[in-house]
Amino acid sequence: MSASGTIHGVGLGPGAADLLSVRADRLVRGTRQIAYFRKKGHTGRARSTVDSLLRTDAVEIAMEYPVTTEIPLDDPAYNACLQAFYADCTERLAEAARGGEDVVVLCEGDPFFYGSFMHLHSRLSGRVPVEVVPGITGMAGAWNATGLPITWGDDVLTVAMATLPEAELARRIHDTDALVVMKIGRNLPKLRRAVAAAGREDAAWLVEYAAMPEQRVTRLVDAENVAPYFSILLIHGQGRRP
């Protein structure tokens, strides 16, 4: 491992280049080998975020997802496909690092918060040096976009995925003080029903593309019934305060 370069999982924050940390900015600007995930046929949000920061001699390692929404999450083929994909990405990055150069893996938000880099980190650890640079999460960008604190005093904050079963979503929405729901997309109609079942429709906000040029903040009751991938639902806590 001593002769190997280091693989850096670099959190880019919610999607604006000026929200990178100083460390993230330094690594992105200074490292020649830059890796990132993207959907086939797309540039990828992570790559777009750093477009003006890369070295002129940058070597780009694009890791294209073999599947996104084409196969249901509970289909065994989905896991099998992604396992093979992450294994291949691991070998590509390890080989690049073994050449002695560092490699930066661009990560939307924070690398250890529901990010794809986690699947590489667990496979690379012990094989080559791996380090992580924290980033501002997308949910922090979202609640700041509303101009309201997400929690007060003793509020309990729940982070849930819209991919959960409807009844489970409704239970968690009902039982928490403050709420963040991610991975919305085509699950928005189900999420709407769950929020309504929990009796919290009037308190819910939908934030699309938080901290990005396309940012849009809407009360859920006024939102359309479709949402882009970069969407987060929020319910702000109303807890103890002086």
Stockholm file with secondary structure:
# STOCKHOLM 1.0

chainA/1-242         MSASGTIHGVGLGPGAADLLSVRADRLVRGTRQIAYFRKKGHTGRARSTVDSLLRTDAVEIAMEYPVTTEIPLDDPAYNACLQAFYADCTERLAEAARGGEDVVVLCEGDPFFYGSFMHLHSRLSGRVPVEVVPGITGMAGAWNATGLPITWGDDVLTVAMATLPEAELARRIHDTDALVVMKIGRNLPKLRRAVAAAGREDAAWLVEYAAMPEQRVTRLVDAENVAPYFSILLIHGQGRRP
#=GR chainA/1-242 SS CTTSCCEEEEECBSSCGGGSCHHHHHHHHHCSEEEEEEETTSCCHHHHHTTTTSCTTCEEEEEEESCSSSSCTTSHHHHHHHHHHHHHHHHHHHHHHHTTCCEEEEESBCTTSSCTHHHHHHHHTTTSCEEEECCCCHHHHHHHHHTSCSCCTTCCEEEEETTSCHHHHHHHHHHCSEEEEECCGGGHHHHHHHHHHTTCGGGEEEEESTTSTTCEEEEGGGSCSCCCSSEEEEECCCCCCC
#=GC SS_cons         CTTSCCEEEEECBSSCGGGSCHHHHHHHHHCSEEEEEEETTSCCHHHHHTTTTSCTTCEEEEEEESCSSSSCTTSHHHHHHHHHHHHHHHHHHHHHHHTTCCEEEEESBCTTSSCTHHHHHHHHTTTSCEEEECCCCHHHHHHHHHTSCSCCTTCCEEEEETTSCHHHHHHHHHHCSEEEEECCGGGHHHHHHHHHHTTCGGGEEEEESTTSTTCEEEEGGGSCSCCCSSEEEEECCCCCCC
//
